[in-house]
């Protein structure tokens, strides 16, 4: 009788293990998966985007939206300055019809590690993804950056509204669907890098205003599918009337169109 009971217990245990394994296999995404799960890299992989860039010219008196097709193509493996395995990615630009030539515009580097995915673009080093990939998980994605990383491009004020120390990246909407250009991507995650503003919307034009916002969305087995960036500040007119109000900085939207 004892042997029979032991056999039943063993069978029940095996069934429990089998059910547990099946549940794990059916899971779309697990927190134990590496961050690179959402940024796969191999030679020849590409993603094509619609890129809309808003820039303020002539001290913010004029602004212009420039639109392109942008193709980010993984060109091959390289090493970073520390000798770590990395990938070289070239961004090609075309007109919005896609009928013009694909012209290389910039090259950036992606460094996947066991716990992070780092990107070096325009000499700016970001930690874009980090382990564990769980809802609400945070990390300092700008730890490699100087205090005011865009000072060579824009003379932001001393208030330093893009202080790198304030950028505490956070995962949101992990393993959730996301729609871009009328196409639904089943398993995605959003990374809110920074969300800070002052006097926005500008209800009092006599007061300084600023907007610092950056959010990325990644789809599993695809990579970055959407980006929204707003980095600008508004300077009020001078009290003596000699200086008009103006904006400086930029906004950018990147939305996936195609990929392989």
N, C-alpha and C positions, 0 to 999 in steps of 0.2 A: 504493500500500500504506500509506503514511504517513497519507493522508487517511482510509482505512478504519479504521485504528487510532484516529485522533483521534476519529472518529465514535463508535466503541465506547466510548472513554473518556468522551465527553460524555454518552452514553446512561446509562452506569453512574453517573456523577455525578448526573444528574437523578433516577435511581431512588433513589439514596442520600438525596437531599434529600426526595423524596416520602415515603420510609419514615420519615425523621426527623420530618417534619411530622405524619405520621399518629400516631406515638408521642406527640408533644406534645399533639395534639388529644385523645387518649384518656386523658391524665392527669387524674385527678379533681381534684387540687389541686397547684399549683406554689408553691414558696417565693417566687417573684417576684410572686405575687398580693398585693394590698394587705391589710392587717390587717382592713379593713372588709368583706372577703369573708365574714367570719364574724359581721358585725353589720350587715346591710343595713337601710337606713332610707328610709322614704317615708311620706308622710301617709296615715293610715288603717291602717297595719300594726299588728298587735297580737299579743301572746303571752299566753295565760292559764296561770297556774301554780297549783299547790297550795302554799300558804305555811304552814309550821309554825314558830312562834316560841316558844322557851323563854326565860323571863325569871325572874330570882331576885328575890323581893320580901322586904320586912321584913328587910333585911340578910342575905338568903340563907337565912332560916329557912323560907321557903316558896318553892316554884317552881311556875310555871304554864305549860302549853303552850297557846297560842292558835293556832287554825287558821282560814284564810280561803281563798277563791279570790281571786287577784290578777291583774288584767289590766293589762299595760303597753301603753298605746296611744300611738302616735306622732301627736301632734296637729298638727305643722307645723314649718316651718323658722323659725329665729330666728338671732340672733348672740350670741356670748359676749362677755365684758367686753373682749376684745381685738379685737372686730369680725370674728371668724372665723365662717364658716358653721357652724351647729349645728342641733340638732333638739330640740324640747320634747316630753318624754314624760311622760304622766300615768299614775300607778298608781291604779287603781280597786279597791276591795275589796268582796267579797260574802261571804255565808255559804257554807259548804262544799257546800250543796245547789245553789247558784246561783239559788235562787228569790227571794232578796231583791233590793233595789235595788243597783245599782253606784254606790258612793259614792267620789268622789275622795279619796285619802288623802295623796298627795304628788306633787310635780312635780320631775322631774330633767332634766338636759340632757346630750346626747351630742354630742361634737365629733369628727367624723371628719376626720383630716388625711391628708396623703400618706404618713405613716409611722406614725401612731398612731390609736387610738380612745380618746378621753378621756371620762370621765363625771364630772359634778358632781352629787352627791346629798347632801342634808342639809348643804350647805356643805362637803362633803368632795370634794376633786378627785383622782381616780385616773386613771392611764394604764392602761386595762384591757387593751389589745392594742397590740402594737408590731411593726414590721417589722425584720428578716425573720421570717416565721412558719416557723420550723424547730425541729425537736426539740432541746431543751436550750437554746435561745436565751433570754437573760435580760435584764431591764431593771429600773430602779428605778421601780416603778409608783406609789410613794407620795412621789415627789420634791416634789410640791406641798403635802404635808401637814405640819402641825406635828409636833413630837416626840411628843406624846401626844394624838392627834386625838380621842379619846373622853373626855377629861377633864371635859367639861361634862355628860356623861351618867352616867359612872361614876367614882367616886373610887378608881381603881386605885392600888396601892401605889407607893412610890418606886422599886421594882425596874423599873417601866415595861416590863412584858412586851409592850406593843404599840408599842414604839418604831418609828416609821416607817422609820428607817434600816435596820432589820433585814428589811424586806419586799422581797426580791429576787425579783420575779415570774419564773416560768420556764414555758416551753411543755413540755407532756408529752403523749404519745399523739396526735401530730399526724396528721390524716387517718385516724383509726381509728373504728370503730363504737362507739356508746355507747347503752345501753338505759335509758329512763326511763319509768316507769309502763307497763311491758310493751310499749313501742314502741321499735323499733330505729332509730337515726339513723345513716346510713351513714358520713358523713364529718364527724368532729368533732375538736375539739382541747380539751385541758384546760390551764388556767392555774393552777399552784400559786403562790399569792401569798405564803403564809407557812405554816410548819409548825414550831411550837415548843411545847415543853411542859416542865413540871417537876413531878415527883412525881405523874405521871398514868399509870395509875390511882392514886388516892390510897390507898396501902398504909399510910402512916403519918399518921394524922389529926392528929398533933401538929406536923406540918411544913407550911409554906407550899406551895401547889401552884398551877399556872396552866396554861391551855391557850390557845394562839393559833394558830388554823388557819383558812385561807380558800382555797377552791378553786372555780373556775368552769369550766363546760363549755359550749362553743359549737358549734353545728351550722352547716354552710355554708348560706348563703342563708336562714337562719332567725334566728339570734341566740343569746342565752343560753338554754340548755335546763335547766341544773342548777346549783345553788349550795349549798355547805355551808360555814357559818361558825360558828366556836366562839371566842368571846372572853370568857373569864372567869378569875377567880382565886379561890382558896380561902384564907381566913385561919384559921389554927389558933386554938384557944381560948387565952386568956391564961393565963399561969402561975399567977396568983392566983385563977383560976376565976371572975372577975367578967364576963368576956366569952366567950360561946359561940363555937364555930366558925361560919363563914358563908361563902357564895359571893356574888359580885357579877359582873354581866356579862350575856351573852346567848348563845344559840345560834339558828341560823336555817337552815332548809332550804327551798329553792325548786325545784320540779320541774314541768316543762312538762306541760300537759294538752292544749292546743290552740293553733293559730296560723293566720293566714291568709297 
